[in-house]
Amino acid sequence: MKLSTRNQLAGTVEQIRTGEVMASVKVALAGGDVITAAITAEAVSDLGLEPGSSVTVLVKATEVMLATD
């Protein structure tokens, strides 16, 4: 599959917390960082996600913000 998204990070599903409609999926990256994705519970099921699954995190944003104290 070819994608236009340039920000692609390989990782492993570390934890899934599924609610009635939405799910929180924590993905551990190779460097030790963890990214949390909020996706639908249906998507978790459709993708067959479970802890230990290999995934690619795709980041597409129109804005990136930074803040300091």
C-alpha positions as CSV (number, residue, x, y, z in Angstrom):
1,M,0.0,0.0,0.0
2,K,1.3,3.4,-0.9
3,L,0.5,6.4,1.3
4,S,1.2,10.1,1.0
5,T,1.7,10.4,4.8
6,R,5.4,11.0,5.4
7,N,5.4,10.6,9.2
8,Q,5.4,6.8,9.6
9,L,6.6,5.3,12.8
10,A,7.0,1.5,13.3
11,G,5.9,0.2,16.7
12,T,4.3,-2.5,18.8
13,V,0.9,-2.3,20.5
14,E,1.6,-2.1,24.2
15,Q,-1.9,-1.6,25.7
16,I,-5.5,-1.2,24.5
17,R,-8.2,0.3,26.6
18,T,-11.6,-0.1,24.8
19,G,-14.7,1.9,25.7
20,E,-18.1,1.6,24.3
21,V,-17.3,3.6,21.2
22,M,-13.6,4.7,21.3
23,A,-10.4,3.0,22.2
24,S,-7.0,4.2,23.5
25,V,-4.1,2.3,21.9
26,K,-0.6,2.8,23.3
27,V,2.2,2.0,20.8
28,A,5.8,1.5,21.9
29,L,8.3,2.8,19.4
30,A,11.8,1.4,18.8
31,G,13.5,4.2,20.8
32,G,11.4,3.6,23.9
33,D,8.9,6.4,23.3
34,V,5.2,5.6,23.5
35,I,2.5,7.2,21.3
36,T,-1.2,7.0,22.2
37,A,-3.8,6.8,19.4
38,A,-7.5,7.4,19.9
39,I,-9.4,5.3,17.4
40,T,-12.8,3.7,17.3
41,A,-13.4,0.4,19.1
42,E,-14.7,-0.9,15.7
43,A,-11.3,-0.1,14.2
44,V,-9.5,-2.1,16.9
45,S,-11.6,-5.1,16.0
46,D,-11.4,-4.6,12.3
47,L,-7.6,-4.3,12.5
48,G,-7.3,-7.3,14.8
49,L,-5.2,-5.3,17.3
50,E,-3.9,-6.8,20.5
51,P,-0.9,-6.3,22.7
52,G,2.2,-7.4,20.8
53,S,0.7,-6.5,17.3
54,S,3.2,-4.8,15.0
55,V,1.7,-1.5,13.6
56,T,2.8,1.6,11.8
57,V,1.7,4.9,13.4
58,L,0.7,7.4,10.7
59,V,0.8,11.1,11.7
60,K,-1.0,13.6,9.5
61,A,-1.6,17.0,11.0
62,T,-2.4,20.4,9.7
63,E,-1.0,22.0,12.9
64,V,1.7,21.2,15.4
65,M,1.9,23.3,18.5
66,L,4.6,23.7,21.1
67,A,4.4,25.3,24.6
68,T,6.9,26.2,27.3
69,D,6.4,27.4,30.8
